[in-house]
Amino acid sequence: MAAWNLKAPAKPAGGAAAAAKPATAMVTTNAESSTGNEAWLVDLKVRTHRQLIERINLAALDNLPRERIGVEVAQVITELLEQDGAALNRTERATLVEDILDELLGLGPLEPLLKDETITDILVNGHDTVFVERRGLLERIGTRFQDEKHLLRIIQKIVSAVGRRIDESSPFVDARLADGSRVNAIVAPLAIDGSLLSIRKFSKIPISMEKMIGLGSIPAKIAPVLSAIVESRLNVIISGGTGSGKTTLLNALSSYINERERIVTIEDSAELQLQQEHVARLETRPPNIEGRGEVNQRDLVKNALRMRPDRIILGECRSGEAFDMLQAMNTGHDGSMTTVHANTPRDALSRIEQMIGMSGIDIPQRSARAQIASAINVVIQIARLSDGRRRLISLSELTGMEGDTVTMQEIFRFNITGRGDHGEVEGRYEATGIRPKFFTQLHAAGIQLESSIFNPRTDLTGE
C-alpha cells in the first residue's frame, strides 16, 4: 500500500467478515427475483460498509482527495467481497464502491440526486419514499434509505456541519449544504410517518438575468426596466408563493448592483449567491440546548445598520424584522431588497403590515401603512404556473396613500390565454399603459428607458 494507506490494524480472524459468511446463501436464494436481488444488494452494501469501517483508518480520510480514497477503498472492498463469497460483475462492483464512498464522505443515497443538475428539489417522506422536482414537476424515484436510523444519521450529518441540532426537544431545523442548497428537516414526534427532509438545490453557476430570459421567466423587453429599477436604487419587494423562484430572481436582480456598493445580506440559511466583491453575509443562529444564544433576523437587521451598508438584502421577510427593514429603507439605505410569501402584490403589502405587528411595537394601522408606502417603491410578483414554469406575472409601483389605503398601480402584467399542445401555459406580456412615477427618477439618475415600453400596444412577449 502507498504512504496514504487507509487500512486500520488488522482484526483477529473470525471477526466481522466471518460473521457475515452466512449471507452468501442470500445470493442464490434471492437472485431469482429483481426485488430480492435489489434487497440483497442493499444488504450487501450495508454489511460491507460496516466491515469497511472496522478495516480502515477513518482519521486518514480528511486529508485525501476522493479519487485516491476510492482506489484504496475499492481494494479493501474487493477483499471483503472475496471473503463474503459475493459474486458481482464489474458494473455492480463499481456501483457498490461509489455508494459506499457516498456513505463515508457524503450524504449517502442523496449524493447522486445532489449531482443531478436536472433536479431542483429533493423531498424525502420517510426512509423509503423520495420525490424530486424536475422542470417544475414532481416525480417519485426509486432512491431509498436502509431504514429510519439511516435517514436520521444523514440528517444529523447535514445539520451538525452548520452547527445546528435536531432531536426530540428541537425536532425541526433549517440548515444548508456546503454548496448553498437550502435544507429543512423535521423528525419525530412531529413527523408521524418518518423523518421528513426537504432540499432546495441551487445551481453552482448563479443564474443570470440572461438565463431567466432564455427560460421564458422574464421577457427580454422588461429586463432593462428591472435593471433600471435596481441601478436607480429603488426599494424592491419580490412576492410569490412557495417554490415560485423568489430567491432566484433576487439573485438575478442583484447582478445589477454597482460593484462599488457595500451590500449586507441577512438570511436564516445563507443561500444568496451575490457576485459582487463587497458583500457582508450574516446568518441567524438558533438557540442552544439551554434555549439561549438565539440571534434572529431582527437582531441582524439592527446590527446591519451599524455596518455602513449601501444596501441591505433580506433573504426573506417573515416576522418582526419587517419593521426594522422598512426603517432601513426609509433612512438612507435605498436600493434594499427582500422577498415575501404572498400570491398578489396587494397581499404582499398586507403580509408586511401583519409582520410589523409581530415586532411588538404598538404602532397605529395608518402609521404602519404610511411606513410601507414611503419605504417600498416596487413590488415584483412571480409565480410557478400549472405547467411548472416560473414567470414574472406582475410589476407594480407604490404611489402613496389615499386616506388609510396604500395606493398601487400595475405597470406590466402577464395575461394567460390558454394551453399549448403539450400542456404548457400560453400567454402574453403587456403594459397597462400607465407611465410609472419612477420614470422621472430614472432620468434623474441618468438612466434612459424608451417610453414606448409602457405603451399597451407594444409587443413585450416577442423578441
Disulfide bonds with the S-S distance in Angstrom:
none
